Amino acid sequence: MERLNHDSIAYQTVHSYYTHALGRSDNPRNGTVAPINKDGYNVYAVEMYKDSISFFINGRHSMTYPRIDTAVDGQFPFDRPYYLLVDMQLGGNWVGSVDPSELPVEMEVDWVRYYKRK
């Protein structure tokens, strides 16, 4: 999940060797945008399965990234353990320079939950 500056949308994107290094972003589609409450809290969810990853924002399904039958390595590398990263970035090639008049900024996280399917 990524939000840029003051956008009222969030980007949900699968980053992997297949999608990033090989540039395969449309078979299957590797990202989407969905509306958020730009002035309040939002609930983001990811459900991981053996054959897919589903993304949600505020209880609404926004995208599913499936495992597909392909000879290309790295299309679905999500069958091994991962860790959760929650962070905030200012500036960069995609969003541009930081406006000093908008500093300081903060990211508020109310809670993070992780569930493992039995």
N, C-alpha and C positions, 0 to 999 in steps of 0.2 A: 504494500500500500504506500502510495506516495501522493502527497498533496503539494502543489506549487503555490507559494506566496498566499494570495487571498482568494484562490479559486474556490468555487462552490462544487467542485467535483474532486474525486480521488481517482488515481490511476492504480489499477491492480494488474501486475505484470509478472510473468514467469521469466526469470533470468536463469539461463543455463548455457552450457557450451553450445548446445543445439540452437537455441534462440538467439544468443548474443554473438558468439564467435562465428558461427556458421550463417547467421542472419536469417534463419528460418522462422519467421514470425507469423506466417499465414497458413501453415499446414502442420499442426492445427494453429488456430489463432492464439497468440500468446499473451494478449492483454485486452483490457477494456477500461472504460471510464464509467463512473456511476456518481449520482448526486449525493452530496453530504450536507449536513447542517454546518455551514461555515462558521457560525457563531456559538456553537455548543459542542457537547460531546457527541461522538459517533461510536457505534459498535462495529468493529471489523472482525470478520471470522474467516477462517480457512479450514476446510475439511479435507483431510488427506485419506485417500483410498488406494488400494493396490493398482487400480487402473485409471485414476483421475484425481484431480485437485479441484475443489469447488470454492469459489470466493463469494462472500456476502458483505453487504454494508447495511447496517440498521435492519437486519432481518430479511433483507431482500437479496435473492440470488442474483449475482451480476455476471458470472462467467464460470464455465467448467473447462479445465485444460485436461484433455484425455491422453492416455497412453495410446499411441497408434502403432500399427505394424509397419516398421521401416527398418531398412538395413543400416541407416545412419546412426552412429553411436551418440549417446547422450540426450536422446529425445525426452526420456522420462527418468531422470536420475534421482527420483524422490522415494526410492525404495530402501534407503539407508537412513540412519539417524541424522537429525539436524538440530540446530539450536535456534532459539528465537532471538531476534535482534530488534530492539525498539530504539530508534534514534531520530535525530533531526539534523538536517543539513541546511546551511545557508549558502547561497550563491552556487556558482558552477556553470559549466557549459550549457546545460539545459535551461536553467532558470535565469541566468544572467547575474549581474552584480548585485551585491547587497546595498540597499538604500540605507545609509547611516541614520537618517531621520526616523527609521522604523525600529531602531535598536533601543533597548534590548528586547529580545523576543524570548518566549518560553513555550515549551510543549508540556501540556498537562495530561498525565495518564492517571485515570481514576483506578483502574484495576486491569490485571492481565490474568487470564485463566488458560490453563492447558489441560486438555482431557485426553486420555488414552482409551481407545475403544477396546472393550474386553472381548 
